[in-house]
């Protein structure tokens, strides 16, 4: 029996939130680049039996567009995920979740700058509110941090990762609609792994390794299956049975889930500036989406 779209979306966002928690827990157990490399190796092994037929069936497309697909894979699998794990060496899981929630607004800003869309006053206002929310989080509520250019390195890396995913999202829209999604994910993972190899090699050259014990196996198993494969499948299914707009609204749960999990499992504390940042980002998304739609009607 298939689960309804809202349940699939809640599970999807929860898997992504838990990925940030596992990444933080792994920071003292598995090096960031090593975790990213083996995460996607596990994901590729899981999806390959299902995706190779689709890849072979549409092999001409992949052969003719391999450079474009390489860029997409580099922005998503290589940069976004690797930098998220890297960022968690310096910042909290809560910060990662809140900065990630600004993704819809960052996409809006990029589509505006590139001329793909022209925002109305609601969308522009929403973008400003969300940007203010992100600034509050990365400055920890202290304007002097921004003036002194002493932003936490982890927050900066995560913001870069989110921008990378936003660019990936724009490029993804240009792909033909008849491309098999499982096959595309298989190719994206395979190409993205090649981009992580230099990062992984750096870990090895620095003598950074990990012990293959029960803890590391569980961590790699989780990040390689749930946020990498199942979340993708659930997301696509939910968009197909529900709508893209519905799916986008559920992304707003990400910082909430991350905050709750971080408080329970990591002992992190929710500060006033976290709440202020979440509030502004949610307000920005609300103004840029729901109010904008009402105005158009």
C-alpha positions in Angstrom: 0.0 0.0 0.0 1.5 3.3 -1.1 1.9 6.1 1.5 0.1 9.4 0.9 2.3 12.3 -0.4 2.4 14.3 3.0 3.7 11.2 4.8 6.4 10.6 2.1 7.5 14.3 2.3 7.7 14.2 6.1 9.9 11.1 5.9 12.0 12.6 3.1 12.7 15.8 5.1 13.3 13.8 8.3 15.9 11.7 6.4 17.7 14.9 5.3 17.5 16.3 8.8 18.9 13.1 10.4 21.7 13.2 7.8 23.0 16.5 9.4 22.9 14.8 12.8 24.8 11.8 11.6 27.3 14.0 9.9 27.9 15.9 13.1 28.3 12.7 15.1 30.6 11.3 12.5 32.9 14.4 12.6 34.9 12.8 15.4 34.7 9.3 14.0 34.9 9.5 10.2 36.7 12.3 8.4 34.3 14.6 6.4 35.7 13.8 2.9 35.9 10.1 3.7 32.3 10.1 4.9 31.2 11.8 1.7 33.1 9.4 -0.5 31.9 6.2 1.1 28.3 7.5 1.5 28.0 7.8 -2.3 29.8 4.5 -2.9 27.1 2.8 -0.8 24.4 4.7 -2.5 25.7 3.7 -5.9 25.8 0.0 -4.9 22.2 0.3 -3.7 20.8 2.0 -6.8 22.9 0.4 -9.5 20.8 -2.8 -9.8 17.7 -0.6 -10.4 19.2 2.1 -12.5 21.6 0.4 -15.0 18.8 -0.7 -17.3 17.5 2.8 -17.6 21.0 4.2 -18.2 21.6 1.7 -21.0 18.2 2.3 -22.5 18.9 6.1 -22.8 22.7 5.7 -23.3 22.7 8.1 -26.3 21.5 10.9 -24.1 24.2 10.3 -21.5 26.9 10.0 -24.1 25.9 13.2 -25.8 25.5 15.3 -22.6 28.1 13.9 -20.3 29.9 17.2 -19.8 26.6 18.9 -18.7 25.8 16.0 -16.5 29.3 16.2 -15.0 28.7 19.8 -13.9 25.3 18.8 -12.4 26.9 15.9 -10.5 29.8 18.1 -9.3 27.4 20.8 -7.9 25.1 18.3 -6.1 26.8 15.1 -5.1 30.4 16.5 -4.9 30.1 20.0 -3.6 26.8 20.2 -1.7 27.1 17.0 0.3 30.9 17.1 0.8 30.8 20.7 2.0 27.9 20.0 4.4 29.9 17.3 6.2 33.0 19.6 6.1 31.0 22.5 7.6 29.9 20.3 10.5 33.5 20.3 11.8 33.0 24.0 12.7 29.3 24.7 13.1 26.3 23.1 14.7 23.7 20.9 13.1 21.0 23.5 14.0 22.9 26.1 11.9 23.2 23.7 9.0 19.4 23.1 9.1 18.5 26.7 9.3 20.8 27.8 6.5 19.5 24.9 4.3 16.0 26.2 4.8 17.0 29.4 2.8 17.3 27.3 -0.4 14.0 28.3 -2.0 14.8 32.0 -1.6 18.4 31.5 -2.9 16.9 29.8 -6.0 14.6 32.7 -6.4 17.4 35.2 -6.2 19.5 33.2 -8.8 16.6 33.0 -11.2 16.2 36.7 -10.9 19.9 37.5 -11.5 20.1 35.2 -14.5 16.9 36.6 -16.0 14.9 33.4 -15.8 12.2 35.0 -13.7 11.2 38.5 -12.7 10.1 38.6 -9.0 7.1 40.6 -7.8 7.1 42.7 -4.7 6.1 39.7 -2.5 8.9 37.5 -3.8 11.5 40.3 -3.4 10.3 41.1 0.1 10.4 37.4 1.0 13.9 37.1 -0.3 15.1 40.0 1.9 13.4 38.5 5.0 15.0 35.1 4.4 18.4 36.7 3.7 18.1 38.6 7.0 17.3 35.3 8.8 20.4 33.6 7.4 22.6 36.6 8.4 21.2 36.5 11.9 22.1 32.8 12.2 25.6 33.0 10.8 26.4 36.1 12.8 24.9 34.5 16.0 22.8 37.6 16.5 25.8 39.9 16.7 26.2 42.5 14.0 29.8 43.0 15.1 30.6 39.5 13.7 29.6 40.6 10.2 31.4 43.9 10.5 34.6 42.2 11.6 34.2 39.5 8.8 34.6 36.8 11.5 31.8 34.6 10.3 32.0 31.0 11.4 33.9 29.0 8.8 31.3 26.2 9.0 28.4 28.5 8.3 30.3 30.0 5.3 30.9 26.5 3.9 27.2 25.5 4.4 26.0 28.7 2.7 28.3 28.0 -0.2 26.9 24.4 -0.4 23.4 25.7 -0.5 24.2 28.1 -3.3 25.8 25.2 -5.2 22.6 23.2 -4.8 20.5 26.1 -6.0 22.6 26.4 -9.2 22.2 22.6 -9.6 18.5 23.0 -9.4 18.4 25.6 -12.1 20.5 23.5 -14.4 18.4 20.4 -13.7 15.3 22.2 -15.1 17.0 22.2 -18.6 17.1 18.5 -18.8 14.4 16.7 -21.0 11.3 15.6 -19.0 11.4 12.1 -20.4 14.7 11.1 -18.7 14.3 8.2 -16.3 14.9 9.6 -12.8 16.4 6.5 -11.4 18.8 6.3 -14.3 19.6 10.0 -13.9 20.3 9.6 -10.2 22.6 6.6 -11.0 24.7 8.6 -13.4 24.7 11.6 -11.2 26.0 9.6 -8.3 28.7 7.8 -10.4 30.0 11.1 -11.9 29.8 12.9 -8.5 31.9 10.3 -6.9 34.7 11.1 -9.3 34.6 14.7 -8.0 34.9 13.5 -4.4 38.0 11.4 -5.1 40.5 14.3 -4.8 38.9 15.3 -1.5 39.1 11.7 -0.3 42.7 11.5 -1.5 43.5 14.6 0.6 42.2 12.8 3.7 44.3 9.8 3.0 47.4 11.9 2.4 46.8 13.6 5.8 46.6 10.2 7.4 42.9 10.6 8.2 41.3 7.2 8.2 38.5 5.5 10.2 38.0 2.2 11.9 35.4 0.0 10.2 33.5 -0.8 13.4 29.8 -1.1 14.2 29.4 2.6 14.6 31.0 3.5 11.2 29.0 0.8 9.4 25.7 2.1 10.8 26.6 5.7 9.9 27.6 4.8 6.4 24.6 2.6 6.0 22.3 5.3 7.0 23.7 8.2 4.9 24.2 5.9 1.9 20.6 4.6 1.9 18.1 6.9 3.6 19.0 10.5 2.6 20.8 9.5 -0.6 18.4 7.0 -2.2 15.1 6.7 -0.3 14.6 10.4 0.2 15.1 10.9 -3.6 12.5 8.2 -4.4 10.0 9.5 -1.8 10.4 13.1 -3.1 9.7 12.1 -6.7 6.8 10.0 -5.8 5.3 12.7 -3.6 5.7 15.3 -6.3 4.0 12.9 -8.8 1.0 12.1 -6.6 0.8 15.5 -5.0 2.4 18.6 -6.4 5.8 20.4 -6.5 4.3 23.3 -4.5 3.2 20.9 -1.7 6.7 19.4 -1.7 8.3 22.8 -1.4 6.2 23.7 1.6 7.4 20.6 3.5 11.1 21.7 3.1 10.3 24.3 5.7 10.2 21.5 8.3 13.9 20.8 7.8 15.3 23.3 10.4 12.6 22.2 12.8 13.5 18.5 12.6 17.2 19.3 12.7 16.8 21.5 15.8 14.8 18.8 17.6 17.2 16.0 16.7 20.2 18.1 17.6 18.8 18.9 21.0 18.0 15.3 21.8 21.1 13.5 20.3 23.8 16.2 20.3 22.9 18.2 23.4 22.9 21.4 21.3 21.0 24.4 22.6 18.4 26.4 20.7 19.3 30.1 21.2 17.2 33.2 20.6 19.0 34.1 17.4 18.2 30.6 16.1 14.5 31.3 16.7 14.8 34.7 15.1 16.5 33.3 12.1 14.0 30.5 11.6 11.1 33.0 12.0 12.5 35.4 9.4 13.2 32.5 6.9 9.8 31.1 7.3 8.2 34.5 7.0 10.2 35.1 3.8 9.1 31.8 2.3 5.5 32.5 3.3 5.5 36.0 1.7 7.4 34.8 -1.4 5.1 31.8 -2.0 1.6 31.9 -0.4 1.1 35.7 -0.4 2.6 36.0 -4.0 0.1 33.3 -5.2 -2.8 35.1 -3.6 -1.8 38.4 -5.2 -1.6 36.7 -8.7 -5.1 35.3 -8.2 
